[in-house]
């Protein structure tokens, strides 16, 4: 497995994550006895296989129904230092409701802390206000952080770019989960802003919303088979950035295509794709 520095958190994150949204039994909380044994066995096999492959980032949310409860039946059996656990809790109008919801998450997970706590779905300005205002949910999350119940605070989002930029530029978050893909790069400016603030960048559903890469259509597969290495390398370098290797040391060019010996010369530093995100979670959040 390959790992990347996850911004200012300093965590070494695997480039693939094990997301807990799709292998839960139901989207609602259910009595433990309602979870089928074979379904739970499949979940536990998935976790153990992920760890065998070096995928130690386990990601879930209070909004994922029975996911946290089911993970709580397997995660406590694993050496804690082997795991990077992330859960997500929605912003609420009152910090008390946010804290109660977080407490329920931890009871289900049966853990004393999570490495990553996200505000789940800062999707519009009211959510952002509930989070950032004086006496809001962020202050409650900072309390949890001081108590050692979460290590790093971030957010996930399906918002418009302007709302995401305001959240990033607040300087209050260590990382964020965001939509960005080669087939839809509308939120690129938010990733540039996050890079300047040394935030971790976690791409939501690159294999699905990024073009259903696990089952690509002929329209996508056909042209790609005829590309030469030089054309592919040029494509990987196509996006200009305002940074350079000296000003953006955190970024990575991993995952880009290998340049053959007869390829065109490398473009100048200002044209290289230094901020290319490498986070992969493989599902919606």
C-alpha positions as CSV (number, residue, x, y, z in Angstrom):
1,X,0.0,0.0,0.0
2,X,1.1,3.6,-0.7
3,X,0.6,6.3,1.9
4,X,0.4,10.0,1.8
5,X,0.9,12.7,4.4
6,X,-2.6,13.9,5.3
7,X,-1.9,17.6,5.6
8,X,-1.3,19.2,9.0
9,X,-2.7,16.1,10.7
10,X,0.7,14.4,9.9
11,X,-1.2,11.1,9.6
12,X,0.2,8.8,7.0
13,X,-3.0,7.9,5.1
14,X,-3.3,4.9,2.7
15,X,-4.3,6.0,-0.8
16,X,-7.3,3.7,-0.5
17,X,-9.8,3.8,2.3
18,X,-12.3,1.3,3.7
19,X,-15.6,3.2,3.7
20,X,-18.5,2.1,5.9
21,X,-21.5,3.4,4.0
22,X,-22.3,0.5,1.7
23,X,-21.7,-2.5,3.9
24,X,-24.1,-1.6,6.7
25,X,-27.3,-3.6,7.2
26,X,-29.7,-0.7,7.1
27,X,-29.8,3.1,6.8
28,X,-31.5,3.3,10.2
29,X,-30.4,2.2,13.7
30,X,-31.7,-1.3,14.3
31,X,-31.7,-3.8,17.2
32,X,-28.5,-5.8,17.2
33,X,-30.4,-9.1,16.6
34,X,-31.8,-7.8,13.3
35,X,-28.4,-7.8,11.7
36,X,-27.9,-11.0,9.6
37,X,-25.0,-13.2,10.7
38,X,-23.7,-13.6,7.1
39,X,-23.9,-9.8,6.5
40,X,-21.9,-9.1,9.7
41,X,-19.4,-11.8,8.7
42,X,-18.9,-10.2,5.3
43,X,-18.3,-6.8,7.0
44,X,-15.7,-8.3,9.4
45,X,-14.0,-10.1,6.5
46,X,-13.9,-6.9,4.6
47,X,-12.2,-5.1,7.5
48,X,-9.6,-7.8,8.1
49,X,-8.8,-8.1,4.4
50,X,-8.4,-4.3,4.1
51,X,-5.9,-4.4,7.0
52,X,-4.0,-7.2,5.4
53,X,-3.6,-5.0,2.3
54,X,-2.5,-2.0,4.4
55,X,-5.8,-0.1,4.1
56,X,-6.0,1.0,7.8
57,X,-8.3,4.0,7.3
58,X,-11.8,2.9,8.4
59,X,-14.4,5.6,7.7
60,X,-18.0,5.7,8.7
61,X,-20.7,8.2,10.0
62,X,-23.6,8.5,12.4
63,X,-25.7,9.0,9.3
64,X,-24.8,5.6,7.9
65,X,-27.5,3.7,9.8
66,X,-26.2,0.5,11.4
67,X,-22.6,1.0,10.1
68,X,-21.1,2.3,13.4
69,X,-22.8,-0.4,15.5
70,X,-21.6,-3.2,13.2
71,X,-18.0,-1.8,13.1
72,X,-18.2,-1.7,16.9
73,X,-18.4,-5.5,16.9
74,X,-15.0,-5.8,15.1
75,X,-12.8,-2.7,15.6
76,X,-12.2,-3.2,19.4
77,X,-10.7,-6.6,18.5
78,X,-8.0,-5.0,16.5
79,X,-4.8,-3.3,17.9
80,X,-5.8,0.3,18.2
81,X,-2.5,1.6,16.9
82,X,-3.1,-0.2,13.6
83,X,-6.2,1.9,12.8
84,X,-7.1,5.3,11.6
85,X,-10.8,5.6,12.4
86,X,-13.0,8.4,11.1
87,X,-16.6,9.1,11.8
88,X,-18.8,12.0,10.8
89,X,-21.5,13.8,12.7
90,X,-23.8,16.4,11.2
91,X,-23.9,20.0,12.4
92,X,-26.9,20.9,14.6
93,X,-28.5,24.1,15.7
94,X,-27.3,23.5,19.2
95,X,-23.9,22.1,20.4
96,X,-25.7,19.9,22.9
97,X,-27.4,17.9,20.2
98,X,-24.1,17.6,18.4
99,X,-22.4,16.2,21.5
100,X,-25.2,13.8,22.2
101,X,-24.9,12.5,18.6
102,X,-21.2,12.1,18.9
103,X,-21.6,10.2,22.2
104,X,-24.0,7.8,20.4
105,X,-21.4,7.3,17.7
106,X,-18.7,6.4,20.2
107,X,-21.1,4.0,22.1
108,X,-21.7,2.2,18.9
109,X,-18.0,2.1,17.8
110,X,-16.9,1.0,21.3
111,X,-13.8,3.2,21.1
112,X,-12.5,5.9,23.4
113,X,-11.4,8.1,20.6
114,X,-11.4,8.6,16.8
115,X,-8.4,10.0,14.9
116,X,-10.7,12.0,12.5
117,X,-14.0,13.7,13.4
118,X,-15.8,15.3,10.5
119,X,-18.8,17.6,10.4
120,X,-20.9,15.5,8.1
121,X,-22.3,17.5,5.2
122,X,-21.6,21.2,5.5
123,X,-23.8,21.5,2.5
124,X,-25.2,25.1,2.8
125,X,-24.6,28.3,4.7
126,X,-26.9,27.4,7.6
127,X,-24.7,24.3,8.3
128,X,-21.6,26.4,8.1
129,X,-23.1,29.0,10.5
130,X,-24.2,26.2,13.0
131,X,-20.6,25.0,12.9
132,X,-18.5,28.2,13.1
133,X,-20.6,30.7,15.1
134,X,-19.7,31.5,18.6
135,X,-21.0,28.8,20.9
136,X,-21.6,26.6,17.9
137,X,-20.7,23.0,17.1
138,X,-17.1,23.6,16.4
139,X,-16.6,24.8,19.9
140,X,-18.2,21.6,21.1
141,X,-15.8,19.6,18.8
142,X,-12.8,21.5,20.2
143,X,-13.9,20.4,23.7
144,X,-13.9,16.8,22.5
145,X,-10.4,17.4,21.0
146,X,-9.1,18.7,24.3
147,X,-10.5,15.7,26.1
148,X,-8.7,13.4,23.6
149,X,-11.9,11.9,22.2
150,X,-11.0,13.0,18.7
151,X,-7.6,13.9,17.3
152,X,-8.3,16.1,14.2
153,X,-11.4,18.0,13.1
154,X,-12.5,18.3,9.5
155,X,-15.7,18.4,7.4
156,X,-17.3,16.7,4.4
157,X,-19.4,18.6,1.9
158,X,-21.7,18.5,-1.1
159,X,-22.0,22.3,-1.1
160,X,-21.5,24.8,-3.9
161,X,-17.9,25.9,-4.4
162,X,-18.4,29.3,-2.7
163,X,-19.6,27.7,0.6
164,X,-16.8,25.2,0.5
165,X,-14.2,27.9,0.0
166,X,-15.6,29.8,3.0
167,X,-15.3,26.7,5.1
168,X,-11.8,26.0,4.0
169,X,-10.6,29.6,4.3
170,X,-12.0,29.8,7.9
171,X,-8.7,28.1,8.9
172,X,-10.6,26.0,11.4
173,X,-10.2,22.6,9.8
174,X,-7.4,20.1,9.4
175,X,-8.9,18.3,6.4
176,X,-12.0,18.0,4.3
177,X,-13.9,15.5,2.1
178,X,-14.8,17.0,-1.2
179,X,-16.0,16.1,-4.7
180,X,-13.3,16.5,-7.3
181,X,-12.6,14.4,-10.4
182,X,-11.0,14.6,-13.8
183,X,-14.5,14.4,-15.3
184,X,-15.8,17.2,-13.0
185,X,-13.2,19.6,-11.6
186,X,-15.6,22.4,-10.4
187,X,-14.1,22.4,-6.9
188,X,-10.5,22.7,-7.9
189,X,-10.2,26.1,-6.3
190,X,-11.1,24.6,-2.9
191,X,-8.3,22.1,-3.2
192,X,-5.8,24.9,-4.1
193,X,-7.0,26.8,-1.0
194,X,-6.7,23.8,1.2
195,X,-3.2,23.1,-0.1
196,X,-2.1,26.6,0.9
197,X,-3.5,25.9,4.4
198,X,-1.8,22.5,4.6
199,X,-5.2,20.7,4.9
200,X,-5.6,17.0,4.2
201,X,-7.7,16.5,1.0
202,X,-9.9,13.4,0.9
203,X,-11.7,12.8,-2.4
204,X,-15.3,11.6,-2.2
205,X,-16.2,8.5,-4.3
206,X,-13.5,8.8,-7.0
207,X,-14.3,5.4,-8.4
208,X,-18.1,6.0,-8.7
209,X,-18.8,9.6,-9.1
210,X,-15.5,10.0,-10.7
211,X,-16.8,8.1,-13.7
212,X,-17.8,4.6,-12.6
213,X,-14.2,3.6,-13.1
214,X,-14.9,0.0,-11.8
215,X,-17.2,-0.5,-14.9
216,X,-16.1,2.1,-17.4
217,X,-18.3,2.7,-20.5
218,X,-17.0,2.0,-24.0
219,X,-16.9,5.7,-24.6
220,X,-14.3,6.0,-21.9
221,X,-12.4,2.8,-22.5
222,X,-12.2,3.0,-26.3
223,X,-10.2,6.3,-26.7
224,X,-8.0,5.5,-23.8
225,X,-6.6,2.3,-25.3
226,X,-5.2,4.3,-28.3
227,X,-3.4,7.0,-26.3
228,X,0.3,7.0,-26.4
229,X,2.4,7.4,-23.2
230,X,3.4,10.9,-24.3
231,X,-0.2,12.0,-24.7
232,X,-1.1,10.5,-21.4
233,X,1.8,12.2,-19.7
234,X,0.9,15.5,-21.2
235,X,-2.7,15.1,-20.0
236,X,-1.5,14.4,-16.5
237,X,0.5,17.7,-16.6
238,X,-2.2,19.8,-18.2
239,X,-3.5,21.7,-15.2
240,X,-1.6,24.9,-14.3
241,X,-1.1,25.8,-10.6
242,X,0.1,28.9,-8.9
243,X,2.6,26.9,-6.9
244,X,5.9,25.2,-7.6
245,X,7.9,22.4,-6.1
246,X,9.4,24.9,-3.7
247,X,6.1,26.5,-2.6
248,X,4.0,23.3,-2.5
249,X,6.2,20.6,-1.0
250,X,3.2,18.7,0.4
251,X,1.7,17.8,-2.9
252,X,2.4,14.7,-4.8
253,X,2.6,13.7,-8.5
254,X,2.1,10.0,-7.7
255,X,-0.5,8.2,-9.8
256,X,0.4,10.1,-12.9
257,X,1.5,8.2,-16.0
258,X,5.0,7.2,-16.6
259,X,6.7,9.3,-19.3
260,X,8.4,7.2,-22.0
261,X,12.0,8.0,-23.0
262,X,10.8,9.5,-26.3
263,X,8.2,11.7,-24.7
264,X,8.1,15.5,-25.0
265,X,10.1,17.5,-22.5
266,X,8.5,18.1,-19.1
267,X,6.5,21.3,-19.0
268,X,7.7,24.2,-16.8
269,X,7.1,23.9,-13.1
270,X,4.1,26.3,-13.2
271,X,2.3,23.9,-15.5
272,X,2.9,20.7,-13.5
273,X,0.1,19.0,-11.6
274,X,1.8,19.3,-8.2
275,X,-1.4,19.4,-6.2
276,X,-3.0,16.3,-7.7
277,X,-5.1,14.7,-4.9
278,X,-4.4,11.0,-4.2
279,X,-7.0,10.3,-1.6
280,X,-9.4,7.5,-2.6
281,X,-12.4,6.2,-0.7
282,X,-14.4,4.5,-3.3
283,X,-17.9,5.6,-2.3
284,X,-20.2,8.4,-1.5
285,X,-20.2,10.1,1.9
